[in-house]
Amino acid sequence: MYRSVTCGELRIADVNKEVTLAGWVQRIRKMGGMSFIDLRDRYGITQLAFDEGVNKEVFDEANKMGREFVLQAKGVVKERYSKNAQLPTGDIEIEVKELKVLNPAVTPPFTIEDDTDGGDDIRMKYRYLDLRRAAVRKNLELRHKMAFEVRRYLDEQGFLEVETPVLVNSTPEGARDFVVPSRMNPGQFYALPQSPQILKQLLMVSGFDRYFQIVKCFRDEDLRADRQPEFTQIDCEMSFVEQEDVLQMFEGMSRHLFKVIKGIDLPALPRMTWHDAMKYYGSDKPDTRFEMKFVELHDIFHKAPGFSVFDDAKYIGGICAKGQAVYTRKQLDALTEFVKKPQIGAKGMVYARVEADGNVKSSVDKFYNQELLQEIKAAMGAEAGDLILILSGEDAMKTRKQLCELRLEMGKQLGLRDPQKFSCLWVIDFPMYEWSDEEQRLMAMHHPFTSPKPEDIPLLDTDPASVRANAYDMVINGVEVGGGSIRIHDAGLQQKVFEILGFTPEQAQTKFGFLMNAFKFGAPPHGGLAYGLDRFVSLFAGLDSIRDCIAFPKNNQGRDVMLGAPGLLDEAQFDELQIQLNLKENK
């Protein structure tokens, strides 16, 4: 009696058992009177052996097989003569008695191997083949396990998983909405939710004091490696809490995931204010796997005017690369060209080496004497053999962001951004608002429902730009994996925030009247956060992009090249929706 097994489960203890396996042909090797097929399924690979002298009919049939044929094989487990230590099943093989082709296959457009010869475009077009590769499948297995452990942790903490609608109303603030026309309500449109923010707040009003949902969200924004038009959030909310309660709860969830998934005991997460993150790292998601904090040098350089670039600068800052005075002029020129790239925008870079005798040799020696350069060395905490890199500019925030890119590039070049090393922290005390040059008004840095710090509420009337939000982000290895805030639960305060954002009472009532009215019926204090599941999984998998932890991702143009989406509609569909296209030419 043949027992059905998977291709990854057989071991030496199974020798002489009769088994049935089914899977795909990974590769075929023909060696005279012997042929071998590596049969693959989701669980692994097992070698099938065919001996012309034992069973010529089955041997001849095996030699007709091609890559990715779907086979069923029946046979006896035998100890393998030439063992393969790279495979868990490498001690055994199957002496095949019966072979059945379940489905033949054409030759795939790329090899189904971890190190495939397929580029991104072809693999995305044939994503169903790409998913057969163990390297990609393991990412989705990791995603499954992480989602499972999230549910386990939150269930144990008393959270209820509640589904919220996918067809909602369009809201201002934030990214562009994807919109869906309503056939039954001509001229009106649904929007796909950027997040279930309002709905989860309404659940708090409803008395569901601990809610979560692993939910699809949609944003029509420019794409990059860590963005997709549709993505998945671990969306959470709690009632009767303050910021500390939320941080402790979800730090606990992160600790649970690190322990169960990675076997890492995560220490208590440090906390950094947004102000310090920008001051020392030039980013609200600092990569703290390595040092190289920014040091502001404006006051020292301004003691000796003469170098116009620094004289005119509002901000001068530097980083110290320990032990890297060995950088050549060619390498330093390459770094200068790096910071001058259009997407970074610096005008140039100044460098200084601390030599073995302690003297400082810089690219601006003719403008500054050794005494001043020694002050720079002391301020930077530099020692013999260190390299100092300096940027300057007229806009402090912009220059800090440029220095951030330089710091990250140095971290990359020096091997300090190890994907197997994890450095986590909370960034707190964000500004409530940021100025939009495009809109010429203050915009919510997070969203309009974020509560200000209680002590900053009086500033809403006098200096709203200085108000701090009761908001927080979790950052891992320079990636924002989650963020949230304590929400506004008072209708009067919510109206004040809407006014600052430029909404008239009528506009606020039209867009958010249902929420403000709900607050009048006794809304509890509440807050929460949302993790990006895709980003969290990609970090644990050591990926640079979130694409390979999503089963069917879009490309950088937001297209699904496998499905051909987005695509055109038939004229009859437009007629049914009472919509007429009037496309404008791209200029």
Buried (B, 14 or more C-beta within 10 A) or exposed (E): EBEEBBBBBBEEEBBEBEBBBBBBBBBBEEEEEBBBBBBBBEBBBBBBBBBBEBBEEBBEBBEEBEBBBBBBBBBBBBEBEEEBEEBBBBBBBBBBBBBEBEEEBEEBEBBBBEEBEBEBEBBBBBBEBBBBBBEBEBBBEBBEBBBEBBBEBBEEBEBEEBEBEBEBBBBBBBBEBBEBBEEEEEEEBBBBBBBBBBBBBBBBBBEBBBBBBBBEBBBBBEBEEBBBBBBBBBBBBBBEBEBEEBBEBBBEBBBBBBEBBBEEEBEEBEEBBBEBBBBBBBBBBBBBBBBBBBBBBBEBBEEBEEBEBBEEBEBBBBBBBBEBBEBEEEBBEEBBEBBBEEEBBBBEBBBBBBEEEEEBEBBBEEBBEEEBBBBBBEBBEBEBBBBBBBBBBEEBEBBBBBBBBBBBBBBEBBEBBEBEEBBBBBBBBBBBBEEEEEEEEBBBBBBBBBBBBEEBEEBBEEEBEEBBBBBBBBBBBBBBBBBBBBBBBBBEBBBBBBBBBEBEEEEBBEBBEEBBEBBEEEBEBBBBBBBBBBBBBBBBBEBEBBBBBBEBBBBEEBBBBBEEEEEEEEEEEEEEBEBEEEEEEEE
